[in-house]
Amino acid sequence: MIPSPPLWLAILAFLCALGPLVFFHELGHYLVARLFGIPAETFSIGFGRELIGWTDRQGTRWKIAWLPLGGYVKFVGDMTPASEPADIETIPEELRDRAFQLRPVWQRFLVVLAGPAANFLLAILIYTAFFSLVGTPQTNVVGQVVAKTAAAEAGIRPGDRIVSIAGRDTPTFEAIANVVVIRPDETVPVEIDRGGARQTVKVHLHSEEIPDGAGRNFKAGVFGIRSAVRVNQPVPLFRAVPMAVTQTARNVETLVDGIGQLIRGRVSTKQLGGPITIARVAGSGAEMGLLPFIGLLAFLSINLGFINLLPVPMLDGGHLFFYVIEAVRRRPLSAEALELAFRGGLALVFALMLFLTVNDLGRLGLWDGLQRLIG
């Protein structure tokens, strides 16, 4: 369920969440490019008309633009913010040896990869700080089994430790919920640890309609267990770092699992959200306090890094895909092929944004309201 925070808080939280995440992402690109001596013309947070900016000693224009839905670094040799290569003749002769598109393919690959990697690194840093200063997540030990639920029918008992569900490791109740919620009415294997002995049981998950906070419902899987205890003891830094890496990897696995369920038709596309949903989630996190909001930042950072790795032109993953092809062929794709791919990628991204915005407006009840007016 996503509660509806005040509009001003949702907008403020959205800007406070997305701005730093985009900055960190683009900073990854920028720093690795600087390491290879590739100059940047523009470092922008947001798109469109510049609101405020300055030019540094290296000639890079740092700016904040009016549309806060992303950002970009435009290097010398880029024709567009999406790093579409420019004609060689348009690049000043004194800069051609340092132009992005003329650098070795492995350097371009690392520059592009550095953006998503920076988002994963940010999540690891946030989790490390959380585990070492605040405490570790809750355990996966069952405290209570709700009567007449899937867990009760399968013979799950208080004190059982839920090791995995549907082949997914579940070291915390958050992980259990992430696996269960996208599997309504499915029969899944559940591995439990009971008194040191492990066994696997088949559990037919129940389902229920859960409101999303805007008068609409979605179907979610239900297990029927409650946590035994929360473990809030901070851990030493040498333990917090690997735990943070594991938590980040687990969240990536959850995203992959969710996409798999979406492709299989187990999860409705109506449950996907766009900028409005992100703003509402960010606002709800801010209402709960600073620590939940920072935890949400880590998860959103992982989402941003993961999405950018998808092999779609216009995204980092699309560039990486082209660089792999170039490395195998030992020559880049033709300018015509790249232009066609970028146009297709741009159309796909805009279509996806439109679809997600329609979903967001549906969650706000706009389409139901219009139907009532028409009817």
Steps between C-alpha positions, in 0.01 A plus 500: 500500500631846404350770721435839349725764659431874466575627149771739617677223691479261204655759266773597748584138581507415129752776431707413808507134395545516125743793493780337705449162330531651154798711610680195637424305182632769269796563729603139439510564126681830548773379736598197292504717187729746677723207596543426128545867409164534323369858539134567577310788344191482724401340831125543540252400769168506319410570138387805308565865574773581751387646831840553658853407404869585490805411292808350669866545407494197270220659295225268626161664541337376821128575504159419643220490243128546549383140429632287791449156343862399451827651392795457270868568437575618145860422408705648219407290196135455602238642266220467757468452879435130424861470373399460138831544311555825313670537163876515534510825302287675763751429779772766549826363366685561827247285686467210257761287672297524823148471352287234665404316183863467388626343820563123519183299537603368843532857632156596370359180650638582844382863484144390424506215752617740772156665522298195606798378706491829693134441588575151632797640694279769654253234616785299653626809684152577635444143618848486653434815700157373604625158617802640683331799665132403540475123482436197287169401336239285671548125495319232299379308806124445521344649811136430424307300243164651407213249508341384174783633285745337259763467772256331739383257231862407421584429863734794558563549872618785723878476531549375144757693299396572142817429300362542148176527303471400135876458489562856624701552818293670772730611784260774613124549516539775241646240262216260582242768419674592173486140380147426618321816388562436127384137517127505580332157481827323411626176653863550595770299680590647841820389670487527878747441781330333797729440795807478277345253256403629157200385302304618199121527496259593224292806582203621299508875556170678549417836347314812594405830347717772654414870460777714356392817684311651207179298507633227273598142588765256384528127557779401738628170633444422870702256714356551849799536735626773728850579616633369830742777586682797359878498520617856541855445620756700299778290352872581449598661172682189375170311528279784383670532159442141380148512645436817299631337183276199563197722564564691176537176303180368659309809390630457145384137511156622611483735201597218262243275664232767462576545130481123454158492666389791283608320181322183615183701556497435875522874572275749323662785306249725678715465812793675331552859607667809361610839631174568686521168683866562584405839641224346713733227626770756578248720680374205706859410590567858607185495718635196686823678588859553389622141537218340294552769235874427482423128473263581215780696330715185500223297336427772242872525423509127429194538276665786309821304448313185395267674255793677334667165437210375289613459136282780366644770271510836680577320826847405621426133437433575133838670465672211675328257262627695198853511643499122544396462135774743399760307698394171337482644147812711556324795344209718611150479362420731212372850571170409332451194722579698815265781402219252434564328834502830691176611339337168583632516854373854544155398377500199735601710802234763427236230448595339831488833681157569351374156605633542855348848528162361388533236772589767755199712408280190525625444855398856581148417380503731198362248249227383738402861554482565125286189452255621765482840330441347158251247638 
